């Protein structure tokens, strides 16, 4: 179940990352939150066979080395990674960033509010939405065979 | 607040379409809900320049003529249309459908519950989520149907 899988947070700002952790704690979210400080580190994490794959990625846009847009472009071109939903969490309200993110296949674009209570509300909504939404299983060829077997039974 | 782009609903089943319309009304969504009954008519709507482009598409999978997967394939290969987030609303729990639709870049896959209250709750979650994305406009005081927290 996606409920047990980790969530990957790609965020360079320590204070912002701590705020996400705090929101997780306040909402009693039990999924492990893995944090990468930029797109490059996140890609290293995702391409390591041993790392548990996240069911959701929370992505900041303005980061050093590899920014959020570059990261999105790479993972959405990767067949193994492109099915993981990516929700942009940013302070950028620029129309250009919104359009580019959706164009590259982001599954959400949330502007980080200054107010903590509102931020918690957003995290709560995002998590609830991605628990309501079904997701494909990671090892899908096997799952497909199972489904077909079940259908012909 | 958003410039209230419409929401496009593609659903061939009349009962399901009216249930979805009802939930959207009950949740006090201000966006106009445009309904088309298959993928072909959906594409026709989207390709007509005189029509307002939707901010969000709610997509059923099993439809006549152009089905949900074919529709997705068509809009995700269109430079302009692929920017519109698509949420699948379906009865299909098939792994293949989830695999294919996420492979095509959907922004959510909600299995329609049979019970209206549960459906309303799921729709509420969908509406809240897209409201924070600034794509759905809702009367603020109606933000309830409190979500059970873990």
Interface residues (C-beta under 8 A of the other chain):
Chain A: X27 X28 X29 X30 X76 X79 X82 X83 X85 X99 X102 X103 X105 X106 X107 X108 X109 X110 X111 X122 X124 X125 X126 X128 X129 X132 X133 X134 X135 X136 X137 X140 X143 X144 X146 X147
Chain B: X82 X83 X84 X85 X87 X93 X94 X95 X96 X98 X99 X102 X103 X105 X106 X107 X108 X109 X110 X111 X122 X125 X126 X128 X129 X132 X133 X134 X147 X149 X150
